[in-house]
Amino acid sequence: MKKTLFFMSVSLLTLAACASNEEGETNEAEAEGEASAEEVDEETNNEAEISEEVVEIEFWHGMGGGLGDTLEALVDDYNASQEEFHITPEYQGSYEELLTQFRTVGGTETAPALVQMFEVGTKYMIESGYITPVQEWIDKDGYDVTQLEENILSYYTVEDELYSMPFNSSTPALYFNKDMFEEAGLDPENPPRTFSEIKEAAEKLTDEDTYGFSMLGHGWFFEQLIATQSADYVDQENGRTADATEVLFGGEEGLRAYEWLNEMNEAGTFEYYGRDWDDLRAAFQTENVAMYMDSSAGTKDAINNAGFEVGVSFIPHADEIDPNGVVIGGASVWMGSGISEEEQQGAWEFMKWFNQPEVQAEWHVNTGYFATHPEAYNEPVVEGEHEEYPQLRVPIEQLQATVPSSATQGALITVFPESREQVVTSLEELYQGTSPEDALQMAVEGSNRAIEVSERASE
C-alpha cells in the first residue's frame, strides 16, 4: 500500500501530461484556441492540474541483510507519511565500498542527495566539498538540535557546527557469561570494571575449555580504552581544532592497554580469535570465551543466541583513572551539495522525521542502535523491550554518563582506517610475543607515516 501511494501519484502526473506541459502552463492546442467539444472551463482546468511533481531523493547506504531490510521499512514509512518527497534507498556495499563509490561521484550530477557514512569517514566528508553541513538547515529552519542526545551529536560537531545527522550509533560494552561467573565464585551482579579486576576474573574463568577474556582485532576497541582514560588519539585536540600531525596514543595510556592484554595473553587467560566479528561471537556462544567486548547494537542477538544468561557491563578501564566513558561508533547521514533546493529540502525533512521519538523508538527496538532522541526511551514499545531485555539499558547508561571532552568526542583524521589497520597489526604482533613497548611503537610509527603521506598528498 505504501508504494501504491507513490505509483498512484506518478500515474496522475502521466495522465495530466496531455493537459499540462509544465507547471502552470496549458498545452499548446488550448493556447491557440483549438479546443474540442469537451473543452472544460478555466476553473475546472486549473483544478485538474498537478501543482508539484514528487521530488526524488536518492539515499546511498551501507546496510545489508536484516539491517538493510529495517532501513528500507523505515524509508517506506516515511514515503507513506507524505506525498511531496520520495526517498529511494540504494545499498552500496560495506562502509568502505560506500566511501569509495561516493569518492567517484561526489560533486557530480550523479551524486546522491543523502549518503550514510561511517564515523571514521567524517574528516574526509567535511573536507571533500561534496556535502552541505546540516547546520545550514538547522539554522534556516530554527530546528532545536539540543533535543537530541548530546554525546552522539558531539562526534559530528566541529567548532559548534553539526555536519551530519546521527543515524545508527553504538558503543562497545563488556559481555559476560553469568552462569560461568557463578560457577567460578564471581558475582554476576557486580562484574569487573578495572583492568586488574578483569585480569583476576579471567584467571578464575579460564579452564581447559574456556578462556577468560578476548578482544576483537578491530582498532575501535583500543580507541575506547584510550578515550576512557581522557586521552586524545591524535594531537590538535583530537584533530578538532586543526589537522592532526601525529598520534598521541603512544604514551602511558596506550601502554597500559597493551600491557594489560599482554599479561593475560602470557598467562593463557586470553585468546585471540582474529578480525571477524562472527568468530569471536561464536566463541562466546559456545562458551569458549567467558568475557569479551562487543558493539551495543549486538546486545539482543548475544542474548537470544546464548544458552546461558548474558550479562552486560561498562567497558574496562585502567586502574589508575576514573572512567570517562566511550566514543560513539556507527554512522551518520550526510546531505550532498550541488543538488537542487527542493532535494535539499526533502533530505532535510527526512532527517527531521527519522529523529522523532516515536520513529527512533522503533529504530532502537528493531536494530539495537541508540535512539538519537532520548525521549524515545519513554515510548511504550521501548519500555516493553527494556523490560524483556534489561541489558539494553546498560550501554545507554554508559553513553549518558560519558564525560564530554575532546577524548570522548572522538578523533578526526582522514587516515583513520589506515591507523586502525596499524593498531590491529601491532596487537597481532603483541600476541605473537613482541613486547608491549615495541608493539605499541609499531602502531605509532605506522599511523604517523599514514598521516605524513596524507599531508604530502594534500599539498
N, C-alpha and C positions, 0 to 999 in steps of 0.2 A: 504493500500500500504506500509505503514511504517513497519508493521510487516511482510509483504510478503518478504521484502528485507532480513530480518533475516532468515526466513524459507527457502528461496532460498539458502542462504549460508549453512545452515545445510544440505539441500539436496545434494548440491555439495560435501560436505565433505563425506556424506554417499556413494555417487556414487564413490568417489575416493578411498574408503577404499580397494577395490579389487586390486587397482594398487599401493597402498602405505600403509604399516602398520604404520609407524611413519614418522614424518617429515624428508625428505631427504633420506629415505630408500626405495628401491624397494622391491616387495614381494618375498617370498621365492622361488616360482617357477621360476621367472625370474633370481634369483641369481644362480640357478642351471642350467640355460640354457635351461629350458623346455618351450620354447616359442611356441606359436601356430602359425598357418599360418598367423594370423592377427597381428603378433608382429610388433610394431612400432619401429622406430629407437630411439636412445637415446635422440636426441634433442626433438623430439615430445613428448616423455615420460616425460621429465623434464617440458615441458610447461604445461602438463596436471596435474602435481602435485599441491596440495594446500599447499602453503608455511606456512600458520599460521591458527590455529583454532580460532574462535571468543572467546574472553575471557569474561566469565560471571561474572558480578558484582552484588552481592546481596545488596539491599538497603532497610533497615528497616526504617519505618517512622510512625508517629502518626497522620496523617491527614486523617480524614474520610470525608464522604459527598462530597459536592461540591469542597472543597479544595483538597480532595483526587483525585477527577477527574482531577482537574487542574494540580496536581503534575504528575499524570500518563501521561497527554498530554505533559507535559514538557519533561518527560523521553522519550516518543515516538519520540519527535522531535530530541532529542539527538541521539537516536539509529538510526534514519533515516539519520542523518548527517554524519555518518561514519560507517565503517564496521569492525573495529578492536575490539570494545568492545560492550557488550550488558548489559545495566543496567536493573535489574529486581526489581521493587519496590514491597515491601511487607508490608501491613498495619498490625500493631501490637496492635492496640487499642489506648487508651489515652496515653499521655506522661508518666503518672505514670506506666501504664501497660507496655509500651515500655521499661522503665528503668528496671522494674522487669524482663522482658524477657531477656534483654541484660545481666543483672547480672548473669543469669543462664548459659549463653553460652559464655560469654566473655573470650577470650583467648583459646577457643577450635576450632576444625576444622569446627564446625557448626556455628561459629560466622559470622555475615555479614561483608562485606568489607566496607560498608558505613552504618552509623546509624545516624538518626536525633535525637537530644536530646534537651529538653527544657533548658532554660538558667540556672535554679536553679540546674540542674544536672551537671553543669560544673565542680565543685570541685570534685565530685565523679569520673567523666570521667578522669580527669587529673591524679588522684591518683590510678586509677584502674589497670594500667599496661596493659589494653586491647586495647589501642589506640596508633597510631603513630601521633605525632604532625604534622600538615600540614606545620609547619615551615621548617621541613626537606625537603619537596618537593619544597617549595618556594625557599629555598637556592640552592637546587640541580638544579632547572630549571631556576634560575635567574628571577623569577616572580616578577613584580613590584606591591607589595601589597598596596603601597601608593595610587594607583589609586582608591581604594575602600573607602567607607565612613568611616572616622576616628572614629566617635562617635558610629559606630556599631562594628567595629573591636575591639575597646578598651575593650569591655566586655570579649572577648575571648582571650585577650592578657595578659600574665603574665610574668613579667620580660623580656619584649621585645620579647617574643616568642608567636606566634599565634598558638593556639592548635587546633582550628576547624574553618571551613569556615562558616561565617554567611549565613543563608539561608532565613528564614522567620522572619523578625524583625518588631516590632511595639513598640509604646509608648502610654501612655494614653493621652487623650485630654479632654477638657471640651465641652460637647454638651449642647445646649440650644435651647429653643423654641422661635424663633424670633417673631412670632405672639404674644405670651404671653408677651414678652418684650415690644412691642409697646403698648399693651393694658394696661400694668402696668406703662406706662410712662418711661420706661427704653430705653436706646439707644442700639439697637441690633448691631450697628456697633462699639460699644465701650463696649464690655462685661466686667464684673467684673474680676479682676485679683487677688486681695488680699483676705485673709480670711475675713476681715471686710466688703469688698465690696460684697463678695458672701453672707455673712450673711444679709446685708442690702437688697440686691436684693431678697433673699429668702423670706424676710418678705413681700415685695411688691407683690411677685408672688404667695404667699400662699392664698388660699381661701378654701371654704368648699369642693371643688372637687380636689384641686391641692396642692401638697407640693412643696415648692420652690427648694429643693435640696435633692439629695440622693447619696449614695456611696455603691457600691457592697461590699459584705462580702468576700473580697479577699485581702490578705496581700500585693499584688503588688502595690495597690494604696497608702497604708500607706508608703511603701518604697519610693515611688516617693515624697511624702510630706516631707520625711526626707532628701532625696538626694538633692532636690532643695534648701534646706537650707544649702547645702555644709557640711552636717553631715554624717559621716560614720555609717553604720548599725552595724558593729562589729569592734573590735579592730584590731591591726596589719594592719593598713591601709586598712581596709575593707577585711582583710583576704588575702591580695595580697603579703605581704612580709613574712608572716609566718602563721601558723594555728591560726585561731581566738580562743580566750579563753573566750570571753564574748561579749555580745551585748552592744552597746553604745546608742541605740535609746531611752533609759530611761531618758535622760536629757531634757533640756528645749525644744529642737526641737520636741521630741515626745510628750511632754506635751502640746505644742502649738496646735498640730493637734488634740489631744484628747479633749482639752478644747473647741476648735472650733466646733467640731462635737457635743459635749455635749450641748453647748449653743444653737445650732439650734434645737437639739432634744428636749430640755426642752421647747423651745419657740414654738414647734409644727410646725416648718417650715421644718423639716427634717423627712423623713420616711425611715425605713429600709426594704428592700424587699428581704433580705436573700442572699444566696451564689450563686444562679443560675443566670447566665448572662441573660438568656432569660426573666426571671421575671422582672428584672429592665428595660430591653429594652422595654418590653411590657408596663410597666407603663409610660415610656416616650412617646411611640407611641399613647397611649390612653389619653395622656395629664393629667395623674395623677401626673406627675413629670415634672417640668419646666427646671431643670438643673441637670446634672449628669456627672460622668466621665466614659469613655469607652475606649476601645482599638482603636487606629488609624486605625487598619485593618477593623473596622466595619463602617467606615465613609459612604461608598456608601449605605450600607444596611440601615443605620439610615435615610439617605436622601430619599431613594426610598420607604421606608415603612411608611414614615410620611405623614400626611395630612396637614402639615404646613411647613413653611420654617425652616430649621435646620441651626443653627449657630455652628461653631466650633472655639474653642479658646485654648490658652495655659492653662495648669493646674493651679489651685490656689496656692498661696504661702503665707507664713506668712508675716504680715505687716512689721515686724522688719528687713527683709532681702531683698536683691536684688536676684531675682530668678537665680538659677544656671543651670536650665534645667532639663533633665529627664534621666532615665536609660532605656536602651532598654530591651524589653522582647521578647518573641518568642522562636526561636530555631536555632540551627546551625547543620551542618553536620560534623561528625567525621569519620576519617579513622581508620579502625581496624588494629590491629597489628597481627603478626603471619600469615598473608596472603602472597601469592606469590608476587614477584616483579612485575609480569605482572598485577595482580589485583590492586596493589597499583598504578601502572602507570595509569590503567584505571580509578580508583577512582579519581586520581588527574586530569586527563584530563576532567572528568565530572565536577569537581569543577571549573576548569578554564572556561569551556564552560558556565555554568549557571551564571557566573559573568559578561559575556559580556553585554555591554549596551543594545543591541537590545533584548537579552533574558530577562534581568532584566526589561526592559520597558514593555514587555508583562506580566511578573510576577506581577509587580506593578499594572498594569491595571486590571488584572484578579483576583487578591487576595486582594488588598488594602495594602499589606505589603510594607515596604520601598524598594526602589531599593538599592542594595548594591553598585552599581556603579553610582555615581552622574550624569554621562553623559547620563544615561538612561532617565533622566527627560527632555532632549533636543530632544528625539526621537519624531517624528510626532504623534505616537499613544498616547504618554503621554501628549503632548501639547494639543491634542484634548480632551483627558479625563479631564484634568485640566481646560479647558475652560468650559466644561459642568458641572464639579464639582469643583469649585474654593476652596471649603472647604478642598480638599485633600492637598492643599499647606500648610495649617496651621501646621499640625504635622511635615511636612518636615522642615519648618522654625524653629519650636521649637527644633527639633533634632539638626539642624545645628547651632543653637545659643547656644547650651549647652556648658557650661564651663568645659573643661576636668579637672578631679580631681578623687581622689580615691572614692569620694562620688558618682559622676555621672558615674564612670566606673562600679559601681555595686559591691555588696558584694559576696565573695566566701566562702561559708560554706557548709559542707557536709549535715548538718541537716536543710537546708533552708525550705523544705516542712514542717517539724515539727514546725519551728519557725513561718511560716506563719499561721499555724493552731492555735498556741498560740495567735497570734495577733488578728485573727478574733474572736476567743472565747472571748478574753478580750473586744473587741469592742462590742460584743453582750451583755456582762455584763454591759458595759457602757450605752447602750441604755435601759437597764432594771433598771437603777438607781444607779449603782456603780459609785463612784466618779472618775473623770479622773485620779487622782493620784493613786488610788488603782487599777483601771483597767489597767493602764499602767504598774504598778509594777507586775501585774499578768503575762503580756506578757513577761516582762523582766525575771522574775524568771523561767517561763516555758521554755523559749528559752535557758537560761543558763543551766538548767537541761539537756536539749537535747544535748547541746554542751559537757557537762561533761560526759554524758553517752557515747557519740560517742568517746570521748578521751580515756575513760577506755577500750572500746571495741577494739580500735586500738593498745593498748599497748601490 
